Amino acid sequence: MTGETILGAVSQLWRYPASSLAGERLDAISVEQRTVDGDRLFGLVDAEGEIARPDRETRWHKAPLIRTRLTGASMSKERRLEVAVPGGDWLPAPDPESDRAVSGFLGFEATIRPFGAENAAPGYVGPLTEARYVKAPIHLLTTASLARLKALHPEGVPDPRRFRPNIVVDMEPVEGSFPETEWIGRKLAVGDLLLTVSEPCRRCGFTIIAQDGFDTDPGILRNLVRHNAHNIGVYCTVDRPARVEIGAAMRFV
């Protein structure tokens, strides 16, 4: 390991089975060449088929309070999405019962649809939808950057869920810096996973809206705009896929 600097260790791992809904926190994730296994397989749409936009439309602001999880083994025919509105039971989705629960919670007609037929449960013959953006394979965020944001905005709650990372790395704060924003083009090893830091993650209005445990806070985005050109965290491309577990060390390569 000569020449490699240990930066920190993985403290949180996330995937987001349905875009705009709450993520699923895991003890391990399988990172593939183009994505995390199970990440962003489904979308939430309104009665006209328009994809949810919590970052731009207040009517979608409650969407991140809807929990998600995937059941069944990876890549198996039995794997299925389940969702739960606050105070409700886990329900399979897409399904009329879960659509009724989601619509009742949001206050208008909405439905969950697969992004592609390959993501749907066996026997599903309903409509599909398309992702509204091309996602990067990995979104990585450090606690050092969260600490910098907290120093700038002491009354705020810079919870990682505001930023929807796949990998959160616990590392010592760097005074006056959002450190990973300065790593563009560098190579990282996270356990056996090899990544190239490709670009900073530019933030939108999603970061300010309330979720379970914290309130709406425009100061989150205001400080990122003012002090880090809208950015926190980084997108990464995958040089060598691998399974990543909590506690894995992150190093420069």
C-alpha positions as CSV (number, residue, x, y, z in Angstrom):
1,M,0.0,0.0,0.0
2,T,3.0,2.3,-0.4
3,G,2.1,5.7,-1.7
4,E,-1.6,5.5,-0.6
5,T,-3.0,7.8,2.0
6,I,-5.9,6.6,4.2
7,L,-8.5,9.3,4.2
8,G,-11.2,7.7,6.3
9,A,-13.7,4.8,6.6
10,V,-17.2,4.2,5.2
11,S,-19.8,5.1,7.8
12,Q,-23.0,5.0,5.7
13,L,-24.2,3.2,2.5
14,W,-27.3,4.0,0.6
15,R,-29.3,3.1,-2.4
16,Y,-32.5,4.7,-3.7
17,P,-34.8,2.1,-5.2
18,A,-37.3,4.8,-6.3
19,S,-36.2,8.3,-7.3
20,S,-37.4,11.1,-5.0
21,L,-38.5,8.7,-2.3
22,A,-36.5,8.0,0.9
23,G,-33.4,5.9,0.4
24,E,-32.6,2.5,1.8
25,R,-29.7,2.4,4.3
26,L,-27.6,-0.8,4.0
27,D,-24.7,-2.5,5.6
28,A,-23.2,-3.3,2.2
29,I,-23.8,-2.4,-1.4
30,S,-22.7,-4.0,-4.7
31,V,-21.3,-1.4,-7.0
32,E,-21.4,-2.3,-10.7
33,Q,-19.8,-0.6,-13.6
34,R,-22.7,1.8,-14.2
35,T,-24.6,1.9,-11.0
36,V,-25.2,0.5,-7.5
37,D,-27.3,-2.6,-7.6
38,G,-30.9,-1.8,-6.9
39,D,-30.4,2.0,-7.3
40,R,-33.1,4.1,-8.9
41,L,-35.2,1.4,-10.6
42,F,-38.5,3.2,-10.2
43,G,-40.1,6.6,-10.6
44,L,-43.0,8.5,-9.0
45,V,-45.3,10.2,-11.5
46,D,-48.6,12.1,-11.4
47,A,-51.8,11.4,-13.3
48,E,-50.4,12.9,-16.5
49,G,-47.3,10.8,-16.2
50,E,-45.0,13.7,-15.2
51,I,-42.1,12.6,-13.1
52,A,-41.9,13.9,-9.5
53,R,-39.8,17.1,-9.0
54,P,-39.4,17.8,-5.3
55,D,-36.6,20.1,-6.1
56,R,-38.9,22.4,-8.1
57,E,-42.6,21.8,-7.1
58,T,-43.9,22.1,-3.6
59,R,-46.6,19.5,-4.2
60,W,-43.9,16.8,-4.3
61,H,-42.2,18.0,-1.0
62,K,-43.7,15.1,1.0
63,A,-42.3,12.4,-1.4
64,P,-39.0,11.9,0.5
65,L,-41.0,10.9,3.6
66,I,-42.2,7.8,1.8
67,R,-39.9,4.9,2.7
68,T,-38.6,2.3,0.2
69,R,-36.9,-1.1,0.3
70,L,-36.1,-3.9,-2.0
71,T,-37.0,-7.5,-0.9
72,G,-35.6,-10.7,-2.4
73,A,-32.2,-11.6,-3.6
74,S,-30.3,-9.3,-6.1
75,M,-31.2,-9.9,-9.7
76,S,-33.7,-12.6,-8.8
77,K,-37.2,-12.8,-10.2
78,E,-38.6,-12.5,-6.6
79,R,-37.0,-9.1,-5.9
80,R,-39.6,-6.5,-5.5
81,L,-40.0,-2.9,-4.4
82,E,-42.0,-2.1,-1.3
83,V,-43.0,1.4,0.0
84,A,-44.5,2.7,3.2
85,V,-46.1,6.1,3.8
86,P,-45.7,7.6,7.3
87,G,-47.8,5.6,9.7
88,G,-48.6,2.9,7.1
89,D,-47.5,-0.7,6.4
90,W,-45.1,-1.8,3.8
91,L,-46.9,-2.4,0.5
92,P,-45.6,-3.9,-2.8
93,A,-45.2,-1.5,-5.7
94,P,-46.1,-0.9,-8.4
95,D,-49.6,-2.0,-7.2
96,P,-53.0,-0.3,-6.9
97,E,-53.0,-0.5,-3.1
98,S,-49.6,1.2,-2.7
99,D,-50.6,3.8,-5.4
100,R,-53.7,4.6,-3.3
101,A,-51.7,5.0,-0.2
102,V,-49.1,7.2,-1.9
103,S,-51.8,9.3,-3.5
104,G,-53.7,9.7,-0.2
105,F,-50.5,10.8,1.5
106,L,-49.5,13.3,-1.2
107,G,-53.0,14.6,-1.7
108,F,-53.3,14.1,-5.4
109,E,-53.2,11.1,-7.8
110,A,-49.7,9.6,-8.1
111,T,-48.3,6.2,-9.1
112,I,-45.0,4.3,-9.0
113,R,-43.7,3.0,-12.3
114,P,-40.6,1.0,-13.3
115,F,-38.0,2.8,-15.3
116,G,-37.7,-0.2,-17.5
117,A,-39.5,-3.6,-18.0
118,E,-36.5,-5.3,-16.5
119,N,-37.1,-3.6,-13.2
120,A,-40.7,-4.7,-12.8
121,A,-41.9,-7.7,-10.9
122,P,-43.0,-10.8,-12.8
123,G,-46.4,-10.3,-14.4
124,Y,-46.3,-6.6,-14.3
125,V,-48.0,-5.2,-17.5
126,G,-48.5,-1.6,-16.5
127,P,-47.0,1.5,-17.9
128,L,-43.3,2.4,-17.6
129,T,-41.6,5.8,-17.2
130,E,-38.2,7.3,-17.9
131,A,-35.6,8.8,-15.5
132,R,-35.4,12.5,-15.8
133,Y,-31.6,12.6,-15.7
134,V,-28.7,10.3,-16.4
135,K,-27.3,9.4,-13.0
136,A,-23.6,9.0,-12.3
137,P,-22.5,5.6,-11.1
138,I,-21.6,6.7,-7.6
139,H,-22.2,9.7,-5.4
140,L,-19.7,10.0,-2.6
141,L,-19.8,12.4,0.4
142,T,-17.5,13.0,3.3
143,T,-18.3,13.9,6.9
144,A,-15.6,16.5,6.5
145,S,-17.7,18.4,4.0
146,L,-20.8,18.1,6.3
147,A,-18.7,19.5,9.1
148,R,-17.7,22.4,6.9
149,L,-21.3,23.1,6.1
150,K,-22.3,22.9,9.8
151,A,-19.5,25.4,10.6
152,L,-20.9,27.8,8.0
153,H,-24.5,27.2,9.0
154,P,-24.5,26.3,12.7
155,E,-28.3,26.3,13.2
156,G,-28.7,23.9,10.2
157,V,-28.9,20.1,10.1
158,P,-26.6,18.9,7.3
159,D,-28.0,15.4,7.4
160,P,-26.6,13.1,4.6
161,R,-30.1,12.3,3.5
162,R,-30.5,15.8,2.2
163,F,-27.8,15.0,-0.4
164,R,-28.7,11.4,-1.3
165,P,-25.2,9.9,-1.4
166,N,-24.4,6.2,-2.1
167,I,-21.2,6.3,0.1
168,V,-20.6,8.4,3.1
169,V,-17.0,8.4,4.3
170,D,-16.1,9.4,7.9
171,M,-13.0,11.6,7.8
172,E,-11.5,14.4,9.8
173,P,-12.7,17.9,9.1
174,V,-10.4,20.0,6.9
175,E,-10.5,23.6,8.1
176,G,-12.1,25.9,5.5
177,S,-12.6,23.2,2.9
178,F,-15.1,20.9,1.3
179,P,-12.3,18.4,0.6
180,E,-13.7,16.0,-1.9
181,T,-14.7,18.9,-4.2
182,E,-10.9,19.4,-4.7
183,W,-10.3,15.7,-5.8
184,I,-11.6,15.9,-9.3
185,G,-9.6,13.6,-11.5
186,R,-8.1,11.7,-8.6
187,K,-8.4,7.9,-8.1
188,L,-9.9,6.4,-4.9
189,A,-10.0,2.9,-3.4
190,V,-12.9,2.2,-1.1
191,G,-12.2,-1.2,0.1
192,D,-11.8,-3.2,-3.1
193,L,-13.8,-0.7,-5.1
194,L,-11.8,1.6,-7.4
195,L,-13.2,4.9,-8.4
196,T,-12.3,8.0,-10.4
197,V,-13.7,11.3,-9.0
198,S,-15.3,12.8,-12.1
199,E,-17.1,16.0,-11.1
200,P,-18.5,17.9,-8.1
201,C,-22.2,17.3,-7.2
202,R,-24.1,20.5,-8.0
203,R,-27.0,21.0,-5.6
204,C,-30.6,21.8,-6.1
205,G,-33.7,22.6,-4.1
206,F,-34.1,19.1,-2.9
207,T,-31.5,19.7,-0.3
208,I,-33.6,22.3,1.6
209,I,-36.9,20.3,2.1
210,A,-37.9,18.5,5.3
211,Q,-37.5,14.8,5.9
212,D,-38.0,12.6,8.9
213,G,-35.9,14.2,11.6
214,F,-35.1,17.6,10.1
215,D,-37.1,20.7,8.8
216,T,-37.1,22.7,5.6
217,D,-34.0,24.9,5.6
218,P,-33.1,27.2,2.7
219,G,-29.9,28.1,4.5
220,I,-28.5,24.7,3.5
221,L,-28.5,25.5,-0.2
222,R,-27.7,29.2,0.3
223,N,-24.4,28.4,2.0
224,L,-23.4,25.9,-0.6
225,V,-24.1,28.5,-3.3
226,R,-22.2,31.1,-1.4
227,H,-19.2,29.1,-0.3
228,N,-18.8,26.1,-2.7
229,A,-20.3,27.1,-6.1
230,H,-23.6,25.1,-5.3
231,N,-21.5,21.9,-4.6
232,I,-21.1,19.3,-1.9
233,G,-20.0,15.7,-2.5
234,V,-18.7,14.3,-5.8
235,Y,-19.7,12.0,-8.6
236,C,-17.4,9.1,-9.4
237,T,-17.0,6.6,-12.3
238,V,-16.2,3.0,-11.5
239,D,-12.8,1.6,-12.5
240,R,-13.2,-1.7,-10.7
241,P,-16.6,-2.9,-9.4
242,A,-16.8,-4.4,-5.9
243,R,-18.9,-5.0,-2.9
244,V,-18.5,-2.3,-0.3
245,E,-19.2,-2.7,3.4
246,I,-19.4,-0.4,6.4
247,G,-16.0,0.3,7.8
248,A,-14.1,-0.1,4.5
249,A,-11.1,2.2,4.3
250,M,-10.9,4.9,1.6
251,R,-7.5,5.8,0.2
252,F,-6.0,7.8,-2.6
253,V,-4.5,5.6,-5.3
